[in-house]
Structures are given as C-alpha cells and as structure tokens.
Amino acid sequence: MSDRSLQKNVQTLNAEFARALESVKDFADLEDIRIEYLGRKGKIANLFKILGTLPENERKGAGRALNDLKERIQTVVSERQKILSHPEKSDLSFDVTLPGDRLPVGRYHPITLVLRKIKTCFQQMGFSVAQGPEVETDYYNFEALNFPKEHPAREIQDTLYVDDEIVLRTHTSPVQIRVMESQPPPVRIIAPGRCYRRDTPDATHTPVFHQVEGLCVDEGVTFADLKGVILTFARQMFGSDMKIRFRPSFFPFTEPSAEYDFSCLMCRGKGCRVCKGTGWIEISGAGMVSPEVFKCVGYDSERYTGYAFGMGVERITMLLYEVNDIRLFYENDVRFLHQF
C-alpha cells in the first residue's frame, strides 16, 4: 500500500467514525465504538500495522495523519463520556439569543463605599482631592504642624518610626503642608488616605486606619465657615435631622481648636447605650489653622485665615452601617462584605 492509499483510508475511517457516533445512545454503544476504532485489534491498530510496510520516505507523513486521527477519536470519545455522565447537560438544543450565565462578581469594601461618599460630598462643596505619601518625614508629620519636640505623639509608643527622621504617617495632615508649600491661597482641599499608629487592635482601634483631612485657606475665612461645612457634610451623610456640636480642645496645628460630635444615630439625640446617654457621638477634631503653620509654608497670617478638620473613615463607616467592631473591616470575611 502507498502513502496516498493509507491517507485515503484515514479519511474514510474518520467519516465512518463520525457516522457511527451519531447512533450512540448510552455508554454501551460508546464503548463498542471505542473498541472498534481504538482497541488493540481495532481499525486504527490495523492501519498502524500497514504503516510499517510503507517505504521509509512515506512513513512520516502517513504516520502523522494516522496519529492525528487517533488523537481526534480519543478526544471525541472522552467528551462524549462526560456528556453521558451528566445527561442534564447533554441537551445541546438551546436558544443562542438568551443571555449567558451571570458571572460571580465582588463587592466594594464598605470603607471604599464611604470614602467615595465623603469625596463626593466635599467635592460638591468645592473641595478638590489631594494625596500625599504614607511614608513621611518627621518634618511634615510633626514639625511643620507645630508639634513640639517633647509632644507625646512623637513617642515610639504612638508612632511607627522607619528611622529617626522617617515615620509612617500618623494622620493625613502632612498633606495640607505639602499643598500649601506648592500653591498660594486660596486653598480648598480634602486629603483622604491610610494612616498608621502603634495601637493594639480592639473593637474601636486598629494600627492601620483611614482618615480624611480637610483644609480651607482664604481671606476672611472664619470658624462659622468651618461649622457650616461640617454641618452640611453631617446632613448629607446621615440625614437632614442630624445635629452637630463643637467642644473646646487643643491641637498643635489649630488655634482655636475643637472636637466635634454628631447627634447619636441610634437614638437621634435622646440618649442610649451607644452614646452613653449623652445623645452625642464623638467624630474628630477641627479648628482654625495656627499662624505657626502658616509661617512654615510662607503664608501671611495677617492676610489669610483658614480652618482644618479631620475625620476617621472607619468611625463614619461604623456609624453609617451600624458596625460595632472595627476589626470586621479587615478580616476579609465575604459573609460580612456581601452585606454592603
């Protein structure tokens, strides 16, 4: 037999196999066909015997064609076995115009959702978004913000030091210094980002957290402007009946300084276990930018005034979604994340 004759037999055998496959109804039929074509005495084996009688220069091409046929039949038989193993999936008559199965998708993390809401709220009030490095110098994290050398926040029990002059930023306030150094007034920015402190994780503390810093500097800016911005934010985030209050406090980079509270979301100011009967939930700090900070960035404190404020994103998220343990945000439990 010649190479051409063998290859013609291969084509004929391929067509015969296709016709035989159409009559298969169960595993028994399929096994009969498998033995007939792939068995030790089957039709493929017989052709391999003929292959050895061909001239050496014709064997290569004929052998390739024969191996391709064997692999094709083995693949088809294997696929048909899978279909017969799952008869509910074997019906290939379907409407190709129907939409496919929906693929599983992830969910946005609640911290991401709340960060987006915060950004949108302040952008609608004319603030732009600024960013800064998470690995910060001591100068930007403390000195330029008027923290004295002996301030307890600089101690290693509170701050994570890379070396004597480099820290993991403890707040996003360094961004306000970098922004003011890079542009003259007016300035109206928020600086969202990740911060680090040497805290032991518990229900309300974590060594890694998110903060949003706000800064507004211009001529004639007053504490009343600060109060109006915080009140607008509170009502956009938590509802039009939300109330706020300011309490005197101290921060090195603001003067006067205050801490601000929102009326309790659980009892709406009536007093409950969550707010310890006060009707208020502490949010964060704020105040008018200190002249010492303006001196570091070259702003004229006689001409310009400004306010700064901060807020913990985890705290806002816990209030908004009534989450009672901050550690839930970082455990990556999909059962928790799928609620949002």
C-alpha positions in Angstrom: 0.0 0.0 0.0 1.2 3.5 -0.8 1.3 6.6 1.4 -1.6 8.1 -0.7 -3.7 5.0 -0.2 -3.1 4.9 3.6 -4.1 8.6 3.9 -7.3 7.9 1.9 -8.1 5.1 4.4 -7.6 7.6 7.2 -10.1 10.0 5.7 -12.6 7.1 5.1 -12.1 5.9 8.7 -12.7 9.4 10.0 -16.0 9.7 8.1 -17.1 6.2 9.3 -16.4 7.2 12.9 -18.5 10.3 12.6 -21.5 8.3 11.3 -21.1 5.7 13.9 -21.0 8.3 16.7 -24.5 9.6 15.6 -26.0 6.3 16.7 -24.6 6.3 20.2 -27.3 6.4 22.9 -25.6 5.2 26.0 -22.2 4.1 27.5 -22.5 0.6 26.0 -22.8 2.0 22.4 -19.9 4.3 23.0 -17.7 1.5 24.4 -18.5 -0.7 21.3 -17.3 2.2 19.1 -14.2 2.8 21.2 -13.1 -0.8 21.0 -13.9 -1.0 17.2 -11.7 2.0 16.4 -9.2 2.3 19.3 -9.0 -1.3 20.6 -5.8 -3.4 20.3 -7.3 -5.2 17.3 -9.3 -2.2 16.1 -9.2 -0.3 12.8 -6.6 2.3 14.0 -4.3 -0.5 15.1 -4.7 -2.3 11.7 -3.7 0.9 9.9 -0.6 1.2 12.1 0.4 -2.3 11.0 0.2 -1.2 7.4 2.3 1.8 8.2 5.3 -0.4 8.7 5.1 -1.7 5.1 5.4 1.7 3.5 8.7 3.0 2.1 10.7 4.9 4.7 10.3 8.2 3.0 6.5 7.9 3.0 6.1 6.8 6.7 6.5 10.2 8.2 3.5 11.9 6.5 1.3 8.9 6.8 2.2 8.3 10.4 1.4 12.0 11.3 -2.1 11.7 9.7 -2.7 8.4 11.5 -1.7 9.8 14.9 -3.9 12.9 14.3 -6.9 10.6 13.6 -6.2 8.6 16.8 -6.0 11.6 19.0 -9.1 13.1 17.5 -11.2 10.0 18.1 -9.8 9.7 21.6 -10.8 13.3 22.3 -14.3 12.9 20.9 -14.9 9.7 22.9 -13.7 11.4 26.1 -16.0 14.3 25.6 -19.0 12.1 24.8 -18.3 10.2 28.0 -18.5 13.4 30.0 -21.9 14.3 28.4 -23.3 10.8 29.1 -22.2 11.2 32.7 -24.3 14.4 33.0 -27.4 13.8 31.0 -29.0 17.0 32.3 -26.2 19.0 30.4 -26.3 16.9 27.2 -29.2 18.8 25.5 -27.4 21.0 23.1 -30.5 22.5 21.7 -30.6 25.9 23.3 -31.5 29.4 22.3 -28.3 31.2 21.5 -30.0 34.6 21.8 -30.6 34.2 25.5 -28.1 36.0 27.9 -25.4 33.8 29.3 -25.0 32.9 33.0 -24.1 35.8 35.2 -20.5 35.5 36.4 -19.9 36.0 40.1 -18.6 39.5 40.9 -17.0 41.0 44.0 -18.4 43.8 46.2 -16.9 47.1 47.1 -15.5 47.2 50.6 -17.6 49.4 53.0 -14.5 51.6 53.6 -14.3 52.2 49.8 -18.0 53.0 49.6 -17.9 55.5 52.4 -14.7 57.1 51.1 -16.5 57.7 47.8 -19.4 59.2 49.6 -17.2 61.5 51.6 -15.3 62.6 48.5 -18.5 63.3 46.6 -19.9 65.3 49.4 -16.9 67.6 49.8 -16.4 67.9 46.0 -19.9 69.2 45.7 -18.9 71.9 48.2 -16.0 73.0 46.1 -13.1 71.0 47.7 -10.6 69.2 45.5 -8.9 65.9 46.4 -5.1 65.9 47.3 -2.8 63.0 48.0 0.5 62.5 49.9 3.0 59.8 50.8 2.2 57.3 53.5 5.9 57.1 54.4 6.5 60.6 55.7 9.3 62.7 57.1 9.3 63.9 60.7 9.2 67.4 59.4 5.9 67.1 57.5 4.3 64.8 60.0 5.1 66.8 63.2 7.4 69.8 63.0 5.6 71.8 60.2 2.4 71.1 62.1 3.7 72.8 65.2 4.2 69.6 67.3 6.9 70.4 69.9 9.8 68.0 70.2 8.5 66.8 73.6 5.0 66.1 72.4 3.7 62.6 73.4 2.5 61.9 69.8 6.2 61.8 68.8 7.0 58.9 71.2 7.6 55.4 69.9 4.6 54.1 71.8 2.3 56.1 69.5 4.3 56.4 66.2 5.8 53.8 63.9 9.3 55.0 63.0 11.3 53.8 60.0 14.3 55.7 61.3 15.0 58.8 63.3 13.6 61.1 60.6 11.1 58.9 58.7 7.8 57.7 60.0 4.6 56.0 58.8 2.3 59.0 58.8 0.0 59.1 61.8 -2.6 61.4 60.1 -3.2 62.9 56.7 -2.5 66.4 58.0 1.0 66.4 56.3 -0.8 66.7 53.0 -2.0 70.2 53.9 1.6 71.3 54.4 2.7 69.9 51.1 -0.3 71.5 49.3 0.3 75.0 50.9 4.0 74.8 50.0 3.1 74.1 46.4 0.5 76.8 45.8 -0.6 80.2 47.1 -4.1 80.8 48.6 -6.9 80.2 48.1 -6.7 76.5 49.1 -9.7 74.2 49.5 -8.8 70.5 49.6 -9.5 67.2 51.3 -6.8 64.6 51.8 -8.1 61.1 52.2 -5.7 58.3 52.9 -4.3 55.5 55.0 -2.6 56.2 58.3 -0.7 54.2 60.9 -0.4 54.3 64.7 1.0 51.9 67.3 -2.4 50.8 68.6 -3.4 47.3 69.9 -6.4 46.1 67.8 -9.7 46.1 69.6 -13.3 46.9 68.8 -12.5 50.6 68.2 -8.8 50.7 67.4 -6.6 49.3 64.7 -2.9 50.1 63.8 -4.0 50.9 60.2 -6.9 53.2 59.5 -8.2 55.8 57.1 -8.6 59.5 57.6 -9.8 62.4 55.7 -8.2 65.8 56.3 -9.9 69.0 55.2 -8.3 72.4 54.7 -9.6 75.8 53.5 -7.4 78.9 53.4 -8.5 82.3 52.0 -9.1 85.8 53.1 -11.9 86.2 55.6 -12.4 82.5 56.4 -14.0 82.1 59.9 -14.9 79.4 62.4 -18.5 79.9 61.3 -17.5 78.7 57.8 -16.0 75.6 59.4 -19.2 74.9 61.3 -21.3 75.3 58.1 -19.1 72.8 56.2 -19.2 70.2 59.0 -23.0 70.6 59.4 -23.6 70.2 55.6 -21.4 67.1 55.5 -23.2 65.6 58.5 -26.6 66.1 57.0 -25.6 64.8 53.6 -24.2 61.6 55.1 -26.7 60.9 57.8 -29.9 62.8 57.1 -31.4 66.3 57.3 -32.2 66.0 61.0 -28.6 65.5 62.0 -27.2 67.9 64.6 -23.6 68.8 65.5 -21.8 70.4 68.4 -18.3 71.7 69.0 -16.4 71.3 72.3 -13.2 73.2 73.2 -10.0 71.2 72.7 -6.3 71.5 71.7 -4.3 70.5 68.7 -0.8 71.9 67.9 -1.7 72.9 64.4 -5.0 74.8 65.0 -5.9 77.7 67.3 -8.6 77.8 68.5 -9.2 74.1 68.4 -12.3 72.0 68.9 -13.7 68.5 68.8 -17.0 68.0 67.1 -19.8 65.5 67.7 -22.8 64.3 65.7 -26.1 63.5 67.3 -26.4 59.8 68.0 -27.7 57.8 65.0 -29.2 55.1 67.2 -31.4 57.3 69.4 -31.3 60.6 67.4 -30.1 62.6 70.4 -32.5 61.1 73.1 -29.8 59.1 74.9 -29.0 55.4 74.6 -26.3 52.8 75.5 -24.3 53.6 72.4 -23.9 57.3 73.2 -23.8 56.5 76.9 -26.9 58.6 77.5 -25.4 61.8 76.2 -27.2 61.8 72.8 -23.9 62.6 71.0 -21.2 60.6 69.2 -17.6 62.0 69.1 -16.3 62.3 65.5 -13.0 64.1 65.4 -11.1 67.4 65.7 -11.1 70.7 63.9 -10.1 74.3 64.3 -8.6 77.4 62.7 -5.1 76.9 61.2 -2.4 78.1 63.6 -0.3 81.1 62.5 2.8 78.9 63.2 1.7 76.6 60.5 1.3 79.5 58.1 4.8 80.6 59.0 6.2 77.2 57.9 4.6 77.4 54.5 5.2 81.2 53.9 1.6 82.3 54.1 0.8 85.8 55.5 -1.3 85.1 58.7 -2.3 88.7 58.9 -4.0 88.5 55.5 -5.2 84.9 55.3 -7.1 82.7 57.7 -8.1 79.1 57.3 -9.7 76.1 59.0 -8.7 72.4 59.1 -10.7 69.4 60.2 -10.2 65.6 60.2 -12.4 62.6 60.5 -11.8 58.8 60.8 -13.3 57.0 57.9 -13.8 53.8 59.9 -15.7 55.7 62.6 -18.0 57.2 59.9 -18.5 53.8 58.4 -19.3 52.2 61.7 -21.9 54.8 62.4 -23.4 54.7 58.9 -23.7 50.9 58.7 -24.1 50.3 62.5 -21.0 48.1 62.7 -19.9 47.5 66.3 -16.3 46.2 65.8 -13.7 47.9 63.6 -11.8 44.6 63.2 -14.6 43.3 60.9 -13.4 45.6 58.2 -10.1 43.9 58.0 -10.9 40.2 58.4 -11.9 39.7 54.7 -14.9 37.6 55.7 -17.0 37.6 52.5 -20.2 37.0 54.6 -19.6 40.4 56.2 -18.6 42.1 52.9 -21.6 40.8 50.9 -23.9 42.8 53.2 -22.7 46.0 51.5 
